[in-house]
Amino acid sequence: MINYDFSQFRDKSFKDTIAGALDIKIAGNDKKSPGFSCQKDKAGRNNGGFPDYGYPIIGTDESGKGDYFGPLVIAGVFVDEVTAKKLFSLGVTDSKLLDDYKIRKIAPEIREICRDGYSVIEISPQTYNRLYDQFRKEGKNLNHLLAWGHAKAIEEILGKKDSKRVISDKFGNERYILSKLQEKGRKIELIQVCKAEQNIAVAAASVLARERFIKKIDQLSALYNINIPKGAGPGVIKAGKQLVSLKGKDELKKSGKVHFKTTEKILNQL
């Protein structure tokens, strides 16, 4: 079992952050709600068992958010009726239900099926750490970074494809305002649902994001000749200590998300 660190996102809202970033309408945004909760999805189901919000639609998802080592990766995928059928036939599903071998196998096929309608945004550890420090100085937090990545992926796709809807996973309910993005990106409806990876567009995005993430983890392992695990558990701490012993503590800034509590555990009793 892989342990992840989501503490830095716990009391913040992705939903309203990205709404502020894109200046868009959020489906089902009830301001009277006392807080964020995942209600049972009442959307209709299509023949793949996914929530059906119609087509065309853009789905976005991220990977690496709770992993100490490696980048934060956000992917978006445009799906219409034709590509949806192909993705269902391919067996695309939530990346969390697939092992690394399967992800590596089907990701290239997703890119081929959706060749002009996908985007992968990779925020390297060095960039991530720099932006984290910059955002803190500006009174912002990691939700701004996460929202920027999703918004960027959406914008890149909208530059090539036309969609009025975007679907992503549901988070909290607090609004942040980012700098305005392209005008076209503001003319969409953002659908926020729990377990959005059940939607074929989000599932495809989750696979592309995860493939890029595991590729970068493999590259880090090869670069340092150390087994770099995913997550933020004991194995990660052990690998971090090995890395610091070989390369020095500054190497963590090039390979990991140093604001995690994991950094303190790695550097403790070295």
Backbone as CSV, one residue per row, in Angstrom:
resi,resn,N_x,N_y,N_z,CA_x,CA_y,CA_z,C_x,C_y,C_z
1,MET,0.844,-1.202,0.000,0.000,0.000,0.000,0.879,1.252,0.000
2,ILE,0.552,2.220,-0.844,1.323,3.455,-0.944,0.679,4.531,-0.084
3,ASN,1.470,5.172,0.757,0.967,6.275,1.572,1.189,7.593,0.853
4,TYR,0.168,8.456,0.861,0.259,9.752,0.204,0.078,10.863,1.230
5,ASP,0.574,12.039,0.899,0.455,13.197,1.772,-0.446,14.233,1.113
6,PHE,-1.690,14.347,1.620,-2.629,15.330,1.088,-2.887,16.451,2.099
7,SER,-2.094,16.516,3.153,-2.370,17.479,4.221,-2.351,18.912,3.739
8,GLN,-1.512,19.202,2.745,-1.392,20.573,2.279,-2.617,21.028,1.496
9,PHE,-3.515,20.093,1.126,-4.712,20.444,0.370,-5.982,20.306,1.212
10,ARG,-5.878,19.825,2.434,-7.032,19.321,3.157,-8.147,20.336,3.348
11,ASP,-7.835,21.569,3.756,-8.896,22.502,4.099,-9.119,23.553,3.020
12,LYS,-8.685,23.292,1.813,-8.817,24.268,0.732,-9.689,23.719,-0.377
13,SER,-10.111,24.600,-1.273,-11.025,24.188,-2.331,-10.391,24.232,-3.695
14,PHE,-10.446,23.117,-4.375,-10.047,23.138,-5.785,-11.183,23.695,-6.636
15,LYS,-12.395,23.322,-6.286,-13.538,23.688,-7.119,-13.637,25.178,-7.352
16,ASP,-13.621,25.954,-6.303,-13.779,27.390,-6.470,-12.494,28.045,-6.937
17,THR,-11.364,27.387,-6.672,-10.105,27.937,-7.171,-10.080,27.960,-8.683
18,ILE,-10.395,26.832,-9.277,-10.351,26.789,-10.734,-11.470,27.619,-11.334
19,ALA,-12.593,27.747,-10.618,-13.663,28.621,-11.100,-13.176,30.060,-11.154
20,GLY,-12.414,30.461,-10.124,-11.852,31.802,-10.133,-10.812,31.967,-11.217
21,ALA,-10.049,30.896,-11.458,-9.006,30.961,-12.478,-9.590,31.155,-13.862
22,LEU,-10.688,30.470,-14.131,-11.273,30.520,-15.464,-12.456,31.472,-15.558
23,ASP,-12.933,31.979,-14.408,-14.100,32.848,-14.397,-15.274,32.165,-15.087
24,ILE,-15.614,30.963,-14.590,-16.626,30.159,-15.248,-17.725,29.750,-14.284
25,LYS,-18.788,29.207,-14.849,-19.902,28.694,-14.072,-19.572,27.299,-13.567
26,ILE,-19.938,27.011,-12.322,-19.744,25.681,-11.767,-21.097,25.012,-11.628
27,ALA,-21.255,23.844,-12.200,-22.513,23.126,-12.096,-22.717,22.650,-10.673
28,GLY,-23.901,22.919,-10.121,-24.231,22.425,-8.801,-23.498,23.107,-7.681
29,ASN,-23.084,24.360,-7.864,-22.364,25.086,-6.820,-23.369,25.741,-5.891
30,ASP,-23.696,25.083,-4.802,-24.696,25.574,-3.870,-24.009,26.335,-2.756
31,LYS,-24.108,27.654,-2.766,-23.416,28.474,-1.773,-24.025,28.332,-0.382
32,LYS,-25.236,27.755,-0.290,-25.856,27.561,1.007,-25.305,26.334,1.715
33,SER,-24.617,25.508,0.977,-24.060,24.309,1.575,-23.033,24.681,2.635
34,PRO,-23.121,24.111,3.863,-22.192,24.465,4.930,-20.784,23.973,4.693
35,GLY,-20.588,23.083,3.752,-19.244,22.579,3.495,-19.255,21.583,2.370
36,PHE,-18.110,21.130,2.057,-17.963,20.196,0.944,-18.311,18.793,1.395
37,SER,-19.146,18.116,0.630,-19.433,16.718,0.903,-19.725,16.018,-0.405
38,CYS,-19.403,14.761,-0.468,-19.628,13.987,-1.684,-20.968,13.289,-1.592
39,GLN,-21.934,13.786,-2.341,-23.227,13.144,-2.404,-23.196,12.075,-3.491
40,LYS,-24.082,11.125,-3.390,-24.159,10.077,-4.399,-24.484,10.681,-5.751
41,ASP,-23.716,10.324,-6.726,-23.916,10.866,-8.067,-25.213,10.339,-8.658
42,LYS,-26.101,11.243,-9.072,-27.388,10.863,-9.628,-27.408,10.965,-11.150
43,ALA,-26.255,11.201,-11.731,-26.195,11.339,-13.186,-26.517,10.010,-13.851
44,GLY,-27.036,10.095,-15.063,-27.313,8.887,-15.819,-26.026,8.166,-16.152
45,ARG,-26.117,6.906,-16.435,-24.942,6.102,-16.772,-25.013,5.674,-18.232
46,ASN,-23.863,5.759,-18.893,-23.842,5.276,-20.265,-23.430,3.811,-20.276
47,ASN,-23.238,3.236,-21.455,-22.990,1.801,-21.527,-21.646,1.384,-20.968
48,GLY,-20.809,2.330,-20.612,-19.537,1.981,-19.997,-19.592,2.061,-18.487
49,GLY,-20.750,2.420,-17.930,-20.892,2.533,-16.498,-20.410,3.854,-15.946
50,PHE,-20.102,4.820,-16.808,-19.591,6.115,-16.396,-20.722,7.133,-16.293
51,PRO,-20.617,8.121,-15.414,-21.600,9.210,-15.408,-21.651,9.855,-16.785
52,ASP,-22.844,10.065,-17.299,-23.010,10.576,-18.655,-23.445,12.032,-18.619
53,TYR,-22.540,12.930,-18.975,-22.850,14.355,-19.027,-22.903,14.856,-20.463
54,GLY,-22.952,13.934,-21.394,-23.041,14.305,-22.794,-21.683,14.593,-23.406
55,TYR,-21.690,14.752,-24.713,-20.465,15.012,-25.465,-20.687,16.177,-26.411
56,PRO,-19.620,16.883,-26.765,-18.237,16.677,-26.330,-18.015,17.200,-24.917
57,ILE,-16.950,16.710,-24.288,-16.617,17.128,-22.930,-15.107,16.987,-22.737
58,ILE,-14.544,17.830,-21.897,-13.130,17.747,-21.524,-13.047,17.244,-20.089
59,GLY,-12.232,16.242,-19.855,-11.996,15.750,-18.502,-10.576,16.066,-18.072
60,THR,-10.396,16.451,-16.811,-9.054,16.726,-16.299,-8.800,15.937,-15.019
61,ASP,-7.553,15.589,-14.806,-7.162,14.895,-13.582,-5.675,15.110,-13.368
62,GLU,-5.212,14.819,-12.160,-3.811,15.042,-11.837,-3.189,13.805,-11.204
63,SER,-1.864,13.781,-11.201,-1.113,12.710,-10.560,0.112,13.319,-9.897
64,GLY,0.520,12.725,-8.780,1.697,13.213,-8.067,1.390,14.198,-6.963
65,LYS,0.118,14.498,-6.751,-0.251,15.498,-5.751,0.134,15.072,-4.336
66,GLY,-0.009,13.796,-4.042,0.322,13.309,-2.707,1.631,12.551,-2.642
67,ASP,2.389,12.595,-3.727,3.673,11.897,-3.786,4.807,12.871,-3.490
68,TYR,5.719,12.475,-2.623,6.834,13.362,-2.272,7.768,13.561,-3.456
69,PHE,8.217,12.472,-4.039,9.132,12.571,-5.176,8.358,12.742,-6.483
70,GLY,9.024,13.361,-7.434,8.449,13.486,-8.764,7.612,14.737,-8.950
71,PRO,7.157,14.962,-10.173,6.429,16.184,-10.507,4.961,16.113,-10.117
72,LEU,4.294,17.241,-10.246,2.834,17.291,-10.242,2.423,17.329,-11.711
73,VAL,1.595,16.393,-12.117,1.187,16.291,-13.519,-0.319,16.443,-13.626
74,ILE,-0.759,17.324,-14.509,-2.183,17.520,-14.769,-2.442,17.248,-16.236
75,ALA,-3.431,16.432,-16.521,-3.763,16.111,-17.904,-5.219,16.433,-18.186
76,GLY,-5.488,16.767,-19.427,-6.848,16.989,-19.894,-7.068,16.215,-21.178
77,VAL,-8.286,15.708,-21.362,-8.614,14.951,-22.571,-9.983,15.375,-23.088
78,PHE,-10.053,15.683,-24.373,-11.310,16.004,-25.057,-11.914,14.711,-25.590
79,VAL,-13.189,14.489,-25.281,-13.866,13.268,-25.718,-15.189,13.627,-26.378
80,ASP,-15.417,13.077,-27.563,-16.729,13.189,-28.203,-17.317,11.783,-28.311
81,GLU,-18.455,11.645,-28.975,-19.114,10.341,-29.031,-18.245,9.287,-29.713
82,VAL,-17.538,9.685,-30.742,-16.702,8.735,-31.485,-15.528,8.255,-30.638
83,THR,-14.798,9.204,-30.035,-13.634,8.810,-29.233,-14.060,8.094,-27.959
84,ALA,-15.225,8.441,-27.412,-15.710,7.764,-26.207,-15.875,6.271,-26.458
85,LYS,-16.470,5.914,-27.585,-16.665,4.495,-27.909,-15.324,3.775,-28.025
86,LYS,-14.353,4.437,-28.625,-13.029,3.830,-28.779,-12.344,3.657,-27.425
87,LEU,-12.502,4.646,-26.551,-11.885,4.561,-25.227,-12.532,3.468,-24.387
88,PHE,-13.861,3.332,-24.494,-14.543,2.243,-23.798,-14.035,0.893,-24.294
89,SER,-13.899,0.751,-25.607,-13.427,-0.505,-26.197,-12.001,-0.829,-25.757
90,LEU,-11.212,0.209,-25.538,-9.828,0.035,-25.104,-9.740,-0.422,-23.656
91,GLY,-10.807,-0.200,-22.892,-10.803,-0.576,-21.486,-10.282,0.511,-20.570
92,VAL,-10.401,1.760,-21.007,-9.934,2.886,-20.191,-10.771,2.995,-18.926
93,THR,-10.107,3.147,-17.805,-10.778,3.323,-16.523,-9.884,4.163,-15.621
94,ASP,-10.340,4.457,-14.424,-9.578,5.243,-13.457,-8.183,4.643,-13.282
95,SER,-7.161,5.472,-13.391,-5.779,4.978,-13.310,-5.474,4.305,-11.978
96,LYS,-6.209,4.659,-10.932,-5.966,4.038,-9.623,-6.343,2.557,-9.629
97,LEU,-7.120,2.151,-10.623,-7.524,0.750,-10.735,-6.604,-0.043,-11.660
98,LEU,-5.590,0.620,-12.196,-4.684,-0.012,-13.151,-3.267,-0.069,-12.594
99,ASP,-2.556,-1.136,-12.899,-1.151,-1.187,-12.494,-0.300,-0.426,-13.510
100,ASP,0.965,-0.233,-13.166,1.843,0.565,-14.021,1.983,-0.032,-15.417
101,TYR,2.020,-1.355,-15.501,2.155,-2.008,-16.809,0.980,-1.657,-17.711
102,LYS,-0.224,-1.745,-17.174,-1.423,-1.453,-17.964,-1.466,0.017,-18.360
103,ILE,-1.073,0.889,-17.448,-1.063,2.319,-17.755,-0.103,2.609,-18.902
104,ARG,1.086,2.029,-18.827,2.066,2.236,-19.905,1.569,1.681,-21.241
105,LYS,0.786,0.641,-21.183,0.299,0.001,-22.400,-0.792,0.817,-23.087
106,ILE,-1.755,1.327,-22.306,-2.907,1.980,-22.942,-2.728,3.481,-23.145
107,ALA,-1.796,4.111,-22.422,-1.612,5.562,-22.572,-1.283,5.960,-24.012
108,PRO,-0.357,5.266,-24.695,-0.087,5.636,-26.094,-1.315,5.491,-26.985
109,GLU,-2.157,4.510,-26.682,-3.369,4.314,-27.474,-4.372,5.434,-27.220
110,ILE,-4.427,5.922,-25.987,-5.286,7.071,-25.691,-4.816,8.288,-26.477
111,ARG,-3.507,8.501,-26.501,-2.967,9.640,-27.254,-3.276,9.522,-28.746
112,GLU,-3.252,8.307,-29.262,-3.562,8.104,-30.681,-5.048,8.368,-30.955
113,ILE,-5.906,7.857,-30.089,-7.351,8.059,-30.257,-7.715,9.531,-30.126
114,CYS,-7.078,10.209,-29.179,-7.390,11.620,-28.885,-6.244,12.517,-29.336
115,ARG,-5.674,12.244,-30.475,-4.390,12.833,-30.885,-4.385,14.354,-30.898
116,ASP,-5.485,14.995,-31.231,-5.526,16.462,-31.264,-6.302,17.043,-30.086
117,GLY,-6.626,16.201,-29.121,-7.496,16.665,-28.048,-7.039,16.275,-26.660
118,TYR,-5.738,16.335,-26.420,-5.257,16.071,-25.064,-4.120,17.023,-24.731
119,SER,-3.890,17.196,-23.454,-2.812,18.061,-22.977,-2.265,17.485,-21.682
120,VAL,-0.952,17.516,-21.532,-0.311,17.059,-20.295,0.589,18.175,-19.788
121,ILE,0.298,18.663,-18.595,1.066,19.739,-17.969,1.922,19.135,-16.860
122,GLU,3.221,19.252,-17.002,4.140,18.710,-15.997,4.814,19.845,-15.239
123,ILE,4.654,19.838,-13.925,5.309,20.831,-13.068,6.419,20.103,-12.320
124,SER,7.652,20.312,-12.751,8.793,19.598,-12.183,8.978,19.970,-10.715
125,PRO,9.668,19.120,-9.943,9.910,19.457,-8.537,10.570,20.821,-8.347
126,GLN,11.547,21.156,-9.176,12.211,22.455,-9.043,11.230,23.604,-9.265
127,THR,10.414,23.497,-10.308,9.416,24.531,-10.582,8.358,24.553,-9.497
128,TYR,7.932,23.382,-9.081,6.933,23.247,-8.019,7.400,23.955,-6.750
129,ASN,8.640,23.683,-6.335,9.161,24.292,-5.110,9.320,25.802,-5.249
130,ARG,9.752,26.244,-6.424,9.888,27.687,-6.662,8.522,28.375,-6.612
131,LEU,7.531,27.785,-7.274,6.195,28.376,-7.282,5.555,28.333,-5.900
132,TYR,5.833,27.262,-5.166,5.287,27.174,-3.811,5.789,28.329,-2.956
133,ASP,7.093,28.593,-3.018,7.663,29.711,-2.258,7.096,31.042,-2.735
134,GLN,6.978,31.193,-4.042,6.442,32.433,-4.608,4.995,32.647,-4.185
135,PHE,4.197,31.592,-4.243,2.785,31.706,-3.883,2.617,32.044,-2.406
136,ARG,3.452,31.466,-1.566,3.364,31.758,-0.134,3.641,33.229,0.135
137,LYS,4.613,33.784,-0.573,4.927,35.206,-0.409,3.762,36.084,-0.855
138,GLU,2.966,35.583,-1.807,1.818,36.331,-2.319,0.540,36.014,-1.551
139,GLY,0.670,35.245,-0.487,-0.498,34.891,0.312,-1.365,33.823,-0.323
140,LYS,-0.802,33.080,-1.257,-1.553,32.024,-1.934,-1.104,30.665,-1.411
141,ASN,-1.726,29.616,-1.936,-1.364,28.271,-1.506,-1.359,27.312,-2.690
142,LEU,-1.211,26.040,-2.400,-1.055,25.050,-3.456,-2.281,24.895,-4.336
143,ASN,-3.447,25.277,-3.835,-4.631,25.188,-4.682,-4.532,26.108,-5.883
144,HIS,-3.829,27.212,-5.730,-3.621,28.097,-6.876,-2.781,27.389,-7.940
145,LEU,-1.780,26.652,-7.494,-0.926,25.917,-8.423,-1.709,24.797,-9.106
146,LEU,-2.488,24.075,-8.332,-3.290,22.992,-8.881,-4.314,23.528,-9.877
147,ALA,-4.983,24.613,-9.512,-5.975,25.216,-10.401,-5.327,25.725,-11.680
148,TRP,-4.147,26.322,-11.553,-3.441,26.807,-12.739,-3.164,25.658,-13.700
149,GLY,-2.716,24.517,-13.166,-2.411,23.375,-14.015,-3.630,22.860,-14.753
150,HIS,-4.751,22.738,-14.051,-5.985,22.286,-14.698,-6.439,23.298,-15.742
151,ALA,-6.382,24.584,-15.381,-6.803,25.630,-16.315,-5.922,25.646,-17.559
152,LYS,-4.615,25.438,-17.365,-3.684,25.421,-18.490,-3.996,24.265,-19.438
153,ALA,-4.272,23.094,-18.864,-4.608,21.933,-19.685,-5.888,22.185,-20.477
154,ILE,-6.874,22.792,-19.817,-8.143,23.110,-20.482,-7.909,24.083,-21.625
155,GLU,-7.136,25.126,-21.348,-6.869,26.141,-22.369,-6.180,25.558,-23.594
156,GLU,-5.205,24.691,-23.371,-4.481,24.104,-24.499,-5.416,23.297,-25.394
157,ILE,-6.341,22.574,-24.774,-7.288,21.785,-25.559,-8.280,22.686,-26.283
158,LEU,-8.752,23.730,-25.606,-9.717,24.641,-26.228,-9.112,25.401,-27.404
159,GLY,-7.793,25.434,-27.457,-7.147,26.044,-28.608,-7.263,25.192,-29.859
160,LYS,-7.632,23.912,-29.665,-7.738,22.990,-30.800,-9.126,22.380,-30.949
161,LYS,-9.867,22.304,-29.842,-11.181,21.666,-29.852,-12.213,22.591,-29.208
162,ASP,-13.469,22.389,-29.567,-14.550,23.209,-29.025,-15.402,22.374,-28.083
163,SER,-15.456,22.778,-26.822,-16.287,22.092,-25.838,-16.851,23.116,-24.873
164,LYS,-18.076,22.938,-24.468,-18.715,23.848,-23.522,-18.677,23.312,-22.102
165,ARG,-18.221,22.066,-21.950,-18.210,21.448,-20.626,-16.837,20.890,-20.284
166,VAL,-16.516,21.009,-18.999,-15.314,20.379,-18.445,-15.732,19.658,-17.179
167,ILE,-15.221,18.454,-16.974,-15.534,17.701,-15.765,-14.256,17.361,-15.024
168,SER,-14.306,17.512,-13.702,-13.157,17.214,-12.860,-13.657,16.743,-11.507
169,ASP,-12.749,16.252,-10.693,-13.109,15.745,-9.378,-13.538,16.875,-8.455
170,LYS,-14.341,16.537,-7.459,-14.877,17.527,-6.527,-13.965,17.660,-5.313
171,PHE,-13.693,18.908,-4.939,-12.855,19.178,-3.775,-13.655,19.988,-2.752
172,GLY,-13.122,21.113,-2.254,-13.788,21.887,-1.217,-14.628,23.029,-1.729
173,ASN,-14.784,24.085,-0.928,-15.719,25.136,-1.339,-15.272,26.538,-0.945
174,GLU,-14.039,26.853,-1.153,-13.532,28.184,-0.826,-12.914,28.797,-2.078
175,ARG,-13.234,30.071,-2.358,-12.849,30.669,-3.639,-11.513,31.407,-3.569
176,TYR,-10.733,31.216,-4.632,-9.493,31.954,-4.827,-9.532,32.563,-6.219
177,ILE,-8.949,33.731,-6.345,-8.937,34.392,-7.644,-7.517,34.397,-8.198
178,LEU,-7.346,33.822,-9.358,-6.066,33.848,-10.053,-6.133,34.886,-11.162
179,SER,-5.019,35.111,-11.780,-5.008,36.017,-12.924,-5.916,35.477,-14.013
180,LYS,-6.528,36.374,-14.750,-7.470,35.978,-15.788,-6.757,35.208,-16.900
181,LEU,-7.449,34.204,-17.382,-6.898,33.407,-18.461,-7.609,33.757,-19.765
182,GLN,-7.301,33.039,-20.791,-7.822,33.377,-22.105,-9.345,33.413,-22.122
183,GLU,-9.879,34.304,-22.927,-11.322,34.516,-22.973,-12.084,33.236,-23.317
184,LYS,-11.553,32.440,-24.196,-12.256,31.224,-24.595,-12.428,30.275,-23.422
185,GLY,-11.464,30.302,-22.504,-11.537,29.421,-21.359,-12.608,29.790,-20.369
186,ARG,-13.227,30.965,-20.512,-14.252,31.398,-19.564,-15.659,31.027,-20.017
187,LYS,-15.769,30.470,-21.196,-17.084,30.205,-21.756,-17.478,28.745,-21.613
188,ILE,-17.052,28.122,-20.531,-17.347,26.716,-20.328,-18.042,26.495,-19.000
189,GLU,-18.701,25.362,-18.894,-19.341,24.942,-17.656,-18.459,23.890,-17.000
190,LEU,-18.069,24.132,-15.761,-17.237,23.182,-15.031,-18.121,22.311,-14.160
191,ILE,-18.096,21.030,-14.400,-18.885,20.070,-13.627,-17.979,19.437,-12.585
192,GLN,-18.338,19.584,-11.323,-17.554,19.026,-10.225,-18.340,17.897,-9.577
193,VAL,-17.816,16.686,-9.611,-18.485,15.546,-8.999,-17.472,14.701,-8.244
194,CYS,-17.949,13.984,-7.235,-17.087,13.039,-6.546,-16.794,11.858,-7.465
195,LYS,-15.602,11.338,-7.354,-15.177,10.200,-8.163,-15.386,10.474,-9.649
196,ALA,-14.946,11.657,-10.070,-15.121,12.041,-11.473,-14.388,11.104,-12.415
197,GLU,-13.422,10.333,-11.889,-12.682,9.402,-12.734,-13.586,8.323,-13.322
198,GLN,-14.840,8.248,-12.839,-15.797,7.320,-13.431,-16.273,7.810,-14.792
199,ASN,-16.021,9.083,-15.086,-16.339,9.605,-16.413,-15.199,9.256,-17.360
200,ILE,-15.532,8.856,-18.569,-14.517,8.367,-19.495,-13.460,9.415,-19.824
201,ALA,-13.851,10.690,-19.904,-12.881,11.747,-20.223,-11.892,11.934,-19.079
202,VAL,-12.387,11.924,-17.854,-11.514,12.074,-16.684,-10.650,10.829,-16.510
203,ALA,-11.233,9.662,-16.756,-10.460,8.426,-16.666,-9.288,8.443,-17.638
204,ALA,-9.545,8.880,-18.860,-8.469,8.960,-19.853,-7.400,9.952,-19.410
205,ALA,-7.832,11.088,-18.868,-6.882,12.087,-18.371,-6.061,11.525,-17.216
206,SER,-6.708,10.754,-16.344,-5.993,10.189,-15.197,-4.896,9.231,-15.651
207,VAL,-5.152,8.491,-16.722,-4.148,7.558,-17.243,-2.960,8.316,-17.834
208,LEU,-3.243,9.368,-18.607,-2.148,10.144,-19.203,-1.308,10.832,-18.137
209,ALA,-1.969,11.372,-17.118,-1.234,12.035,-16.038,-0.380,11.027,-15.275
210,ARG,-0.960,9.868,-15.002,-0.229,8.859,-14.239,0.942,8.296,-15.034
211,GLU,0.742,8.104,-16.335,1.838,7.593,-17.158,3.033,8.538,-17.116
212,ARG,2.776,9.833,-17.268,3.874,10.798,-17.215,4.548,10.770,-15.843
213,PHE,3.744,10.666,-14.789,4.311,10.668,-13.443,5.212,9.457,-13.213
214,ILE,4.735,8.253,-13.549,5.557,7.068,-13.292,6.800,7.062,-14.181
215,LYS,6.695,7.651,-15.355,7.871,7.781,-16.223,8.933,8.632,-15.538
216,LYS,8.523,9.719,-14.909,9.469,10.603,-14.230,10.042,9.953,-12.974
217,ILE,9.243,9.163,-12.278,9.750,8.432,-11.117,10.812,7.424,-11.562
218,ASP,10.548,6.742,-12.666,11.534,5.796,-13.209,12.830,6.514,-13.577
219,GLN,12.708,7.697,-14.153,13.893,8.468,-14.533,14.692,8.896,-13.310
220,LEU,14.002,9.273,-12.241,14.699,9.640,-11.005,15.440,8.437,-10.429
221,SER,14.795,7.275,-10.451,15.434,6.059,-9.941,16.702,5.746,-10.723
222,ALA,16.632,5.899,-12.042,17.797,5.629,-12.889,18.889,6.672,-12.683
223,LEU,18.485,7.925,-12.526,19.447,9.013,-12.349,20.273,8.838,-11.084
224,TYR,19.610,8.469,-10.000,20.295,8.369,-8.713,20.726,6.939,-8.374
225,ASN,20.309,5.972,-9.207,20.584,4.565,-8.929,20.026,4.164,-7.564
226,ILE,18.842,4.692,-7.291,18.123,4.411,-6.046,16.682,4.076,-6.421
227,ASN,16.093,3.120,-5.731,14.675,2.845,-5.953,13.844,3.969,-5.333
228,ILE,13.265,4.809,-6.175,12.448,5.928,-5.703,10.993,5.478,-5.660
229,PRO,10.420,5.303,-4.467,9.034,4.838,-4.380,8.035,5.979,-4.598
230,LYS,6.811,5.599,-4.870,5.725,6.571,-4.939,5.213,6.819,-3.524
231,GLY,4.352,7.829,-3.388,3.745,8.124,-2.104,4.617,8.965,-1.195
232,ALA,4.396,8.803,0.115,5.157,9.579,1.096,5.387,8.767,2.365
233,GLY,5.473,7.461,2.213,5.612,6.576,3.356,7.046,6.273,3.744
234,PRO,7.246,5.240,4.575,8.582,4.891,5.076,9.597,4.617,3.975
235,GLY,9.169,3.966,2.892,10.087,3.699,1.794,10.611,4.968,1.150
236,VAL,9.764,5.977,1.090,10.160,7.273,0.536,11.169,7.949,1.450
237,ILE,10.933,7.864,2.741,11.864,8.455,3.710,13.230,7.776,3.610
238,LYS,13.219,6.454,3.492,14.472,5.705,3.353,15.219,6.127,2.088
239,ALA,14.494,6.232,0.982,15.117,6.648,-0.280,15.644,8.069,-0.183
240,GLY,14.903,8.925,0.506,15.338,10.308,0.683,16.627,10.404,1.470
241,LYS,16.750,9.590,2.510,17.976,9.576,3.306,19.161,9.101,2.465
242,GLN,18.922,8.088,1.634,19.981,7.609,0.737,20.413,8.707,-0.229
243,LEU,19.434,9.411,-0.753,19.721,10.469,-1.720,20.528,11.592,-1.088
244,VAL,20.136,11.999,0.106,20.855,13.065,0.803,22.283,12.627,1.124
245,SER,22.444,11.363,1.511,23.787,10.859,1.815,24.686,10.887,0.583
246,LEU,24.101,10.640,-0.583,24.876,10.601,-1.827,25.109,11.976,-2.438
247,LYS,24.073,12.814,-2.409,24.098,14.063,-3.170,23.968,15.332,-2.330
248,GLY,23.614,15.187,-1.065,23.399,16.367,-0.236,21.927,16.759,-0.190
249,LYS,21.554,17.515,0.838,20.142,17.823,1.051,19.539,18.719,-0.021
250,ASP,20.359,19.508,-0.701,19.828,20.382,-1.754,19.252,19.585,-2.924
251,GLU,19.654,18.325,-3.026,19.135,17.495,-4.121,17.638,17.224,-3.953
252,LEU,17.151,17.346,-2.729,15.719,17.145,-2.494,14.889,18.187,-3.233
253,LYS,15.428,19.390,-3.372,14.705,20.450,-4.078,14.559,20.143,-5.563
254,LYS,15.452,19.318,-6.077,15.415,18.959,-7.501,14.557,17.726,-7.766
255,SER,14.242,17.000,-6.711,13.573,15.712,-6.905,12.269,15.556,-6.136
256,GLY,12.064,16.381,-5.100,10.891,16.207,-4.252,10.166,17.501,-3.954
257,LYS,9.037,17.363,-3.305,8.212,18.511,-2.909,8.575,18.830,-1.459
258,VAL,9.479,19.779,-1.290,10.172,19.922,-0.014,9.314,20.503,1.105
259,HIS,8.137,21.036,0.799,7.288,21.551,1.879,6.557,20.424,2.597
260,PHE,6.559,19.218,2.035,5.944,18.074,2.707,6.650,17.840,4.043
261,LYS,5.926,17.314,4.999,6.525,16.947,6.281,7.564,15.842,6.098
262,THR,7.487,15.168,4.982,8.445,14.106,4.664,9.877,14.625,4.675
263,THR,10.078,15.867,4.253,11.429,16.437,4.224,12.037,16.443,5.620
264,GLU,11.264,16.863,6.586,11.743,16.897,7.977,12.107,15.497,8.454
265,LYS,11.302,14.512,8.069,11.570,13.134,8.475,12.833,12.598,7.802
266,ILE,13.057,13.007,6.568,14.261,12.576,5.853,15.514,13.152,6.499
267,LEU,15.452,14.435,6.841,16.626,15.124,7.379,16.845,14.851,8.860
268,ASN,15.847,14.298,9.527,15.961,14.018,10.952,16.922,12.856,11.202
269,GLN,17.868,13.076,12.093,18.823,12.052,12.530,19.671,11.497,11.385
270,LEU,20.020,12.346,10.459,20.929,11.904,9.391,22.349,11.758,9.945
